Amino acid sequence: MSDDTLEECDPAASPGQDAPADTDDDPSVLPSACPRCGTPMVLVTVRGPSDRRVSPCGCRL
């Protein structure tokens, strides 16, 4: 038997990858632009199978 010790690892993390970065504090990450008017999209609301609206501009998608 060998004297090697086993390291504990997170089973959800892939080997060789760092933890995902928190993008909330990164000012270089901008929201996607509305495809209709170009305003930055903050929220997309789905009201039904064919009714989606973008906030804050209010455009329908």
N, C-alpha and C positions, 0 to 999 in steps of 0.2 A: 504494500500500500504506500501511497505517496503522502508527503507532508503538505501538499498543496491545500490551501484553504479556498473555500467557495465564497465568491463575492455575492452579496445580495443584490438583486436587480429588480427593477419594476417590470412585470410581465407585459404591461401595456406599452412600454417604450421599445422601440426597435433598436437592435444593437447598432452602435456606431452613430446614433443620431442624438442630438441635444434635445432638450425639452423645447416645446414650441415657444416662440417669443411672444410676449404680451404686446400687442399692437395698439392698445388703448393709449399708451404714452408716447407713441411715435408720431410726431407731427408731419412726417413725410407721407404717411398713409392717408390718402384722401378718399372720401366716399365715391362710388360710381356716379357718373352723370346720367340724368334722365335722358332716355333715347329720343324723347320728343322735343324737350326745350333746352337741355344741357345743364339744368340746375343740379347741384349735387343732391343725390338721393340719400335720405336719412332712414326712411321706412317705406316698405311696400306693404299695403293692406290688401288682402284678398277678401272680397265680399261675396263672391260666388264663383261658379266655374268659369265665367267669362268677364268678371268685373274685378280688375286690380287697379289700385290707385297708388301713386307715388306721393310721399310727403317730403318736403313741405310745399311743392309746386302744385299738387293736385291733379296732375295729368293722369289720364287713363292709359293703361298698357294693354 
